[in-house]
Amino acid sequence: MPDIAANLAQVQQRVAAACDRAGRSPDEVQIIAVGKKFTADVIREAADCGLTVFGENRVQEAKAKIPDCPGHIRWHFIGNLQKNKCRDAVGLFEMLHAVDSLPLAAELNKRCEQAAKTMPVLLEVNVSGEGSKHGFTTETAVEAMEAFFDFPQLELHGLMTMAPFTRSPESARPFFQKLRAVKTDCESKLGAPLPELSMGMSGDYEIAIEEGATMVRLGTCLFGPRAMANKD
Ligand SMILES: *Cc1c(COP(=O)(O)O)cnc(C)c1O
């Protein structure tokens, strides 16, 4: 069992320090504990340490695990969704972080309508332009804003990104700045605020917080390394 209490204490200290550098309050930053590939026992231990919001990136894994986890946990889906998983995702999660296309949004809207639910969502933006990454481009994200008026079951809460993996966290900073700039553009197109910026992972969350992250998605720094066979 990883020493989650010790890991969390260190993370909280670093979150507080990053907030301090940026003149922000730690209350503005939600830790999403990414327990993917870890068992319900490990999740329960993390919940006992006071973590309340957990992220998963595979619907099948979450569907199997969630019933064995403490009932007060709030689940966010942080991975890319396939259309045939939307119905399950709508039932299991209270926020979807990585809506990466309008056809997916349309399918989610339909599934939410059938379930009589509204779903908070974030749009994934591919700020690096890397072909391996999902999401709207910085331009199509702004264009997509208007389409959301056609999806009354989806509440657009903000944007999400994954910075390219590098050895130096500092090199992620321009990508986080870019996401914040896209948020500003989207807000003026929408004529409404988008409160959430989901950016920053174990390797770069302090930089993300300095650049305005409201949600950091943390796996390795809380739970330790995941099994290599299935790295995602
Ligand atoms: C796995 C995952 C994370 C957490 O990654 P760590 O580097 O272990 O903190 C964050 N975001 C997404 C989308 C993920 O799939």
The ligand as an SDF file (V2000), in Angstrom:
LIG
                    3D

 15 15  0  0  0  0  0  0  0  0999 V2000
   -3.4080    9.3190  -15.6990 C   0  0  0  0  0  0  0  0  0  0  0  0
   -3.8630   10.7060  -15.9350 C   0  0  0  0  0  0  0  0  0  0  0  0
   -3.4860   11.7420  -15.0630 C   0  0  0  0  0  0  0  0  0  0  0  0
   -2.5680   11.5390  -13.8560 C   0  0  0  0  0  0  0  0  0  0  0  0
   -1.2650   11.3450  -14.2710 O   0  0  0  0  0  0  0  0  0  0  0  0
   -0.0270   11.3750  -13.2440 P   0  0  0  0  0  0  0  0  0  0  0  0
    1.1070   11.8140  -14.0710 O   0  0  0  0  0  0  0  0  0  0  0  0
    0.1070    9.9970  -12.7110 O   0  0  0  0  0  0  0  0  0  0  0  0
   -0.3610   12.3610  -12.1850 O   0  0  0  0  0  0  0  0  0  0  0  0
   -3.9790   13.0060  -15.3130 C   0  0  0  0  0  0  0  0  0  0  0  0
   -4.7770   13.2590  -16.3670 N   0  0  0  0  0  0  0  0  0  0  0  0
   -5.1600   12.2920  -17.2260 C   0  0  0  0  0  0  0  0  0  0  0  0
   -6.0590   12.6320  -18.3550 C   0  0  0  0  0  0  0  0  0  0  0  0
   -4.7120   10.9910  -17.0420 C   0  0  0  0  0  0  0  0  0  0  0  0
   -5.0960   10.0330  -17.8990 O   0  0  0  0  0  0  0  0  0  0  0  0
  1  2  1  0
  2  3  1  0
  2 14  2  0
  3  4  1  0
  3 10  2  0
  4  5  1  0
  5  6  1  0
  6  7  2  0
  6  8  1  0
  6  9  1  0
 10 11  1  0
 11 12  2  0
 12 13  1  0
 12 14  1  0
 14 15  1  0
M  END
$$$$
